Amino acid sequence: MLRVAVVGSGPSGCYTAQSLVQLDSDVCVDVLDRLPSPYGLVRYGVAPDHEKIKSLQNNLRAVLEHDRVRFLGGVQIGPGPGAVTVARLRELYHAVVYCVGAATDRHLGIPGEDLPGSWSATQFVSWYSAHPDAVDAGFLREARSAVVIGVGNVAVDVTRMLARGLAELTTTDIPQAALTTLADSSVTEIHMVGRRGPSQARFTTKELRELGTLPETDVVVDPAELALDPGYTDPSALPAPQRRNVEVLRGWAETPPKGAPRRIHLRFFLRPSELLAEQGHVGAARFERTTPDGQGGVTGTGRHEVIAGQLVLRSVGYRGVPLEGLPFDPATGTVPNLSGRVLREGVVTPGEYVAGWIKRGPTGVIGTNRPCAKETATSLLEDAPALTLRVVPEDPLPALRAEGTDPIEWPGWQSIERAEAELGASLGRGVVKLPDWESLLKAAAGKAP
């Protein structure tokens, strides 16, 4: 049997495991994850109110329940006590595929970015998604207005969550503490701001339209800002997705606000230049007005505008981080590779592979990971005759345990699921996520949280 370790149990990891066992009946795959729970960003990155997308977990579950696939949670890869090094993984498996995503955020690089009250959108998402590494950082404490910098789908998600009410979120799996905090929020003004125009925004039309369905919320769009975009004045030349976005925005710009208690302001052609302090905390963001440069970008005009916000969420993209023992290209935030084969100084490293964002960068939607994973799996299986010449343990699990790692297998994850269902029932809700390491590990061991 060809024994493969896949590091990461998100979509790219699960699709890689699926491709391997579908393409070759002589492959066994261990899917390793640092967390005790599988599914990666499907569990910890998709907004709680997007239940249809979250249902993709059922497809990933089918992969992890395959008779030649095994989930091993709670396994840290890299240096440190109890962790498994990259070199040791290569000794235990014929091949290793790293599907570790893009674990950090891009920075704005402007003064005031590190002020209290300024957060990456990922930190906010992790909090309301119950990621065990997240902290309750008092995001909404004394905040009356919020500024979301960025116009992608994550920016739309956090904007929408800031405007959601108790009744809409109670039916989701959002952790109880986050539910209470969002329900008690005093934020009534939310500004989502992009440095370019509506025809270049990264959000999808489906996500955009959802903002207009929020109860007790007006969506406000300045027609003068839309008119700065050449694609707005002549949408017929735009690709269909961008044209639909422009049409939705045009409709809001032509509709007077109804005087709802909450307002979402969609702003364009404003580039962040500084976050301003107010009593040691972020109190506003200064933006420079931009204008199209005729080549698909924008240029500054020297005119500035200040938007008040006691909460600033930065949503300007993800970035991969180095994993000790693997090569890394800091310019792209990826592991150098050729069709998924890891390259060290331009030379293919036998038995080491990548898939997903760490392979190609943080691009595409969840489904984009499927062909990416298949390409990597195909490369690996082409190399299999040479890889299986090396002797590895018939089962690496005893060796992992002997070296201080105690993986959480599938029954442990099922215990977590039962505990989350029981927690939800006790609160009069559906499934409610366990929000911290202690409660997850207790549940995995079959103990009451």
Secondary structure as GFF3:
##gff-version 3
##sequence-region A 1 449
A	DSSP	beta_strand	2	7	.	.	.	ID=ss1
A	DSSP	alpha_helix	11	23	.	.	.	ID=ss2
A	DSSP	beta_strand	27	32	.	.	.	ID=ss3
A	DSSP	alpha_helix	41	44	.	.	.	ID=ss4
A	DSSP	alpha_helix	51	54	.	.	.	ID=ss5
A	DSSP	alpha_helix	57	64	.	.	.	ID=ss6
A	DSSP	beta_strand	69	72	.	.	.	ID=ss7
A	DSSP	alpha_helix	86	92	.	.	.	ID=ss8
A	DSSP	beta_strand	95	98	.	.	.	ID=ss9
A	DSSP	beta_strand	104	105	.	.	.	ID=ss10
A	DSSP	beta_strand	118	120	.	.	.	ID=ss11
A	DSSP	alpha_helix	121	128	.	.	.	ID=ss12
A	DSSP	beta_strand	145	149	.	.	.	ID=ss13
A	DSSP	alpha_helix	153	163	.	.	.	ID=ss14
A	DSSP	alpha_helix	166	169	.	.	.	ID=ss15
A	DSSP	alpha_helix	176	183	.	.	.	ID=ss16
A	DSSP	beta_strand	189	193	.	.	.	ID=ss17
A	DSSP	three_ten_helix	198	200	.	.	.	ID=ss18
A	DSSP	alpha_helix	205	211	.	.	.	ID=ss19
A	DSSP	beta_strand	217	221	.	.	.	ID=ss20
A	DSSP	alpha_helix	223	226	.	.	.	ID=ss21
A	DSSP	alpha_helix	230	233	.	.	.	ID=ss22
A	DSSP	three_ten_helix	235	237	.	.	.	ID=ss23
A	DSSP	alpha_helix	240	253	.	.	.	ID=ss24
A	DSSP	beta_strand	262	267	.	.	.	ID=ss25
A	DSSP	beta_strand	270	278	.	.	.	ID=ss26
A	DSSP	beta_strand	281	292	.	.	.	ID=ss27
A	DSSP	beta_strand	298	308	.	.	.	ID=ss28
A	DSSP	beta_strand	311	314	.	.	.	ID=ss29
A	DSSP	beta_strand	318	319	.	.	.	ID=ss30
A	DSSP	beta_strand	337	338	.	.	.	ID=ss31
A	DSSP	beta_strand	341	344	.	.	.	ID=ss32
A	DSSP	beta_strand	347	354	.	.	.	ID=ss33
A	DSSP	alpha_helix	357	360	.	.	.	ID=ss34
A	DSSP	three_ten_helix	366	368	.	.	.	ID=ss35
A	DSSP	alpha_helix	369	387	.	.	.	ID=ss36
A	DSSP	alpha_helix	397	402	.	.	.	ID=ss37
A	DSSP	alpha_helix	410	426	.	.	.	ID=ss38
A	DSSP	alpha_helix	437	444	.	.	.	ID=ss39
###
